[in-house]
């Protein structure tokens, strides 16, 4: 019998443990100065999050904590990356929450994919990795600054500990 050394990424390990979750959504023709907003909420476990953004034109990608919500928004469907009867995520993602105060800004990223008239055919993305402690949430705001309507793609991946 031979001994084998198997190495795998942290992500692959969490998928094998049925503890890696995903949210993906396309937002088509987001108007210039239009926004996509999301609330990420870690309920009973910490949420180790990787947020990926793909855009066709220049955009701002901002996050806030201590946000004051007047409505959580629409709870989004998420899925476990292990395809069987794996457990559902405990953390929640809401689309288009209503806020009365953005709170404290944590990061602000410029996604420089071009602006009108040069945004056609241009694309780029942004990536942010964070840990949201249980009982906390993060407010994400993505704003189209390209000068024309553009498509956005948002992928939120996480595991819970």
N, C-alpha and C positions, 0 to 999 in steps of 0.2 A: 504494500500500500504506500502510495507516495503522498507527501504533504504538499498542499498547494496554498499559496498566498494569494488571497483575493483582495483587491483594493477597489473601492468605489467612492464616488463623490458623496458628500454629506446629503445632497438632494436625493440621490438614488437610495441611500440608506433610509431616509425618511419615507420615501415612496414604498420601499419594502416593508416598513413598519406601519403602513397605512396611515401615515400622519403627514401627508403633504397635500395641500389643497390649492385650488385654482379658481380664479374668476377672470373671464375674458369678455370683452365687449368692443364692438366697432361703433363708432359715432360718425355718421356720414354727414358731410356738408355742414360742419359746424361753422356758423357765420363768423365773420371777422369781429373780434372782441367778444365773441360768444364763449361760454364756459361749459366745462363738464366738471361736476363736483361729486365727490364721493366721501362717505364717512366709513372709516375702518375702525371696528370696535372689538377689542380683546375682552371677552366676557370673563371666563373663569380660568384661563391659562394665558401665558405670555404668547404673543403672536410675532414670530420672526418673519418679517415681511420683505419681499423683493417686489417693488413696483416698477413695471416697465411701460414706457410710453413710446408709441410710434406715431409720427405726424408727417403730413405732407408739406407743411409750411411752418414758418416761425411760430413758436409758442412759448408761453411761460408755464412752468410746472412748480407749484408752490404747495407747502404743507403747513398746517397750523395745529397747535394744541390749545387746550383750555377754551375751545370753541363753545359758544352758547347756541344751542339748537332750539328752535321752536317746533321743529318737526324732523324726525329722523330721515325722512325720505322713503323710498321704496326699497324694501329688503330684496337683495339680489340672490339669484341661484348661484351656488358655488358647487364644485365637485371635488371629490377625493381623486388623486391621481392614480390610485390603485383601483383597477376596474374590477370590482366584484361587489359584495355587500359590505364594503368598508364603511367605517363610521363617518358621519357627517361632521363638518367643521363646527366647533363651538363658537368661533369668532364670526362676526357678522360684517357684511358689506352692504351699505345703503347708497342708492343713487339719488342725486338731487335733493339732499337735505336742505331744509330751510334754516338759515342762521340769522341771529340778530347781532352777533359779534364774532368775527373770524377767530379771535383769540391771538395767541403769540405765534409769530411766524417761526418755523423751524428751519426750513430751507427754501431757497428760491433758485430755480434753475432756468437758464435760457436754453431753449431748444432751437438752434439756429439752422432751420431747414430752408430758408429763403422767404422772400416776401414778393408780393405782386409787383411787377409782372413776371418775376423770375422764380416763383414757387412751383410752377407746373413742372412735374418730373423730379422735383427735389424731394428728398425725404431723409429723415434721421430719427433718432430716438434718444430717450433718456432713461436712466436706471437709478433707483435709490433703494438702499437696503437699510432697514431699521428694525428695532425690536419695540413693540408696543406692549407695555406691561399690562397684566390682567387688570381689568377695571378702568383702563384708559382707552382713549380713541384718538384718531388722527383725521383731520379734515384735509382732503386733497382738492386742489383747484387747478384745472388745466385751462388756459386761456389762449384762444387763437389770435395771434398778432401778425398774421401773414398779409393782411390787406384784402383777402378774399376768402370765400368759403373753402374749408379743407376737411379732410377725413382724419380722425384720430383712432388709434387702437390702444386699448388699455389692457394690460395683463397684470393681475395681482397674484403672486404665488406666496405661500406661507406654510410654515409648520407651527404646531402648538406644543409648548412644554410647560 
